[in-house]
Amino acid sequence: MHNNMTGKVIVITGASSGVGEATARLLASQGAKIVLAACRADRINALAKELEK
């Protein structure tokens, strides 16, 4: 099965660690536009900067 995530907008809560972070990385690598939400601002900001590259 091949899922085309290019251009899809996905909101991920709990994205600063664990399953949420891994999901954000995977979907971003597949071309999805990711909206990240988490309580730990420092970690979410670091992840956002990494995924923007």
N, C-alpha and C positions, 0 to 999 in steps of 0.2 A: 504494500500500500504506500502511495506517495502523496503526502499532504503538502500543498503549496501554501506556505505561510506569508509569502511576499505581499506586503501592503496591508495585511490584516492588523487591526489594532487590538491588543490584548492587555488587560489590566491584571497585574499580579500583586496580591497583598502578601505581606510577610516576605518580601523579596530581598531582605538584607542578609539572609542566611538560609542554610538548609535546602529544603525542597523548592522553596520559592526562588532562591538565588539560582539554583541549578536550572529550573524551568525558564527563568529569564534569559540565562545564557544560551540555552538550547534554542528557544524560539527566536531570539535575536539573531543567532547564527543562521537561522532558516529564513531570515528576511522580514520577520514580523516587526511591527512598531510596538514597542513595549512601554506601558505606563507602570511605573514602579511605586509601590506604597510600602512603608515600614515605619516602625517607631524609632529606629536607630539612624539618625540623620547622617552621621559620619560614614557609616557603612553603605547606606543607600546612595549617597553622593559619590562615593568611590566606585561603586558598581555602575552607576549611570555614566560616569566619565569613561570607564573601561568599555562599556557597550557602545558608546558613541563613536569609538574608533573604528 
